[in-house]
Amino acid sequence: MTAIPQERRVVTAIPGPKSVELQARRLAAVAAGVGSTLPVFTARAGGGIIEDVDGNRLIDFGSGIAVTSVGASAEAVVRRATAQLANFTHTCFMVTPYEGYVEVCEQLAELTPGDHAKKSALFNSGAEAVENAVKIARAHTKRTAVVVFDHGYHGRTNLTMGMTAKNMPYKQGFGPFAPEVYRVPVAYGYRWPTGAENAGAEASAQAIDEITKQIGAENVAAIIIEPVLGEGGFIEPAKGFLPAIAQFAKENGIVFVADEIQSGFCRTGQWFACEDEGIVPDLITTAKGIAGGLPLSAVTGRAEIMDAAHAGGLGGTYGGNPVACAGALGAIETMRELDLNGKAKRIEEVMKGRLAEMQAKLPNGSIIGDIRGRGAMIAIELVKAGTKDPNPEAAGALAKACHAEGVMVLTCGTYGNVLRFLPPLVIGEDLLNEGLDVIEQAFGTL
């Protein structure tokens, strides 16, 4: 494994000539529906750097959408996955099982919130984990309704599209969607009509009222929420909201599911974001950061709920692939050894401090309406100066300017006006600050 110099380097236009050539091949061979944020083709990556085929080195503020938290070629992930590749690549756990799957489930039982007996089932993607959480909750409760929230994102399969709030690009033209999915308000503090200080209490009361009146609590199998809403704009539900919803679920025999696919595994400075307010979910879904870039996801939860599905009701040919399980054990080893929760908290301190300075310097009423998030899951919401009107044009322009200077950033948000930052947790502080320098310079291009 060759170490990549941890320094930004721009030697061609971005994308460069080799990437342009590969993009032409891609357009001829790959379905148009598979998009790309930036068509630079990666040659190698590691630490906080992505190196493209033209020799440019980009500072990585995306981590493959919160996946490569331990870096894109972490030593323990590579070592364990390589050893597993040499032994066998697949048997199907449902045919002849293997220890790695069991060990990942043991680690999940130890790491996830709560001291109750827990079990897990492993899958390939976040959407698969969410779908299986719904299956398990329905099997356990013998109910059908599923409650989700405004601004939530849960995947691109048929059921999870129905659970996802944002239409374009996730749902447009792909319906009809699965029935018995109901959406209620979330405590979006920055945009709550009576102010962020009232959002937790008012939004939870409103959501509970809608569930009770429009669905009937006795019909609800599961309430599913991201403790920090990812694609919806890195929204932290206002304090008090999650505990109130979790308590309502407990009182009514509803399975409370924390979707930690983007926020889990040290990303927010805790193993799981729901720990911030002491939430102990009945089920928790994980993916993205779990396996250092290899495809793996999980549903973990109370043993009696997890065991509700009949034998053969859960699974899939590739679910819990042995190489991915080895990668997960390597990623967890790295998170523990390097104290990546501590590193995430330091990233928050640096990023929020610098972003607040940028906000204060901007003339004519800041277009940075809100700075939010936790750990290495930080975002700025961009608005038209002097208002709270969404400004997706500014988000797009800033991302484009950063890309041109060799910093990989992502946008998100229901209104397309949020610039989000998801650096690898192993990024060096010098590189982190250099990336923030580029972002600050990008504001001068608007």
Buried (B, 14 or more C-beta within 10 A) or exposed (E): EEEBEBEBEBEBEBBBEBBBBBBEEBEEEEEEEEEEEBBBBBBBBBBBBBBBBBEBBBBBBBBBBBBBBBBBBBBBBBBBBBEBEEEEEEEBBBEEEBEBBBBBBEBBBEBBBBEEEBBBBBBBBBBBBBBBBBBBBBBBBEBBBBBBBBBBBBBBBBBBBBBBBBEEEBBEEEEEBBEBBBBBBBBBBBBBEEEBEBBBBBBBBBBBEBBBEEBEBEBBBBBBBBBBBBBBBBBBBBBBBBBBBBBBBEEBEBBBBBBBBBBBBBBBBBBBBBBBBEBBBBBBBBBBBBBBBBBBBBBBBBEEBBBBBEEEEBBBEBBBBBBBBBBBBBBBBBBBEBEBBEBBBBBBEBBBEBBEEBBEEBEEEBBBBBBBBBBBBBBBBBBBBEEEEBBBEBBBBBBEBBBBBBBBBBBBBBBBBBBBBBBBBBBBEEBBEBBBBBBBEBBEEE
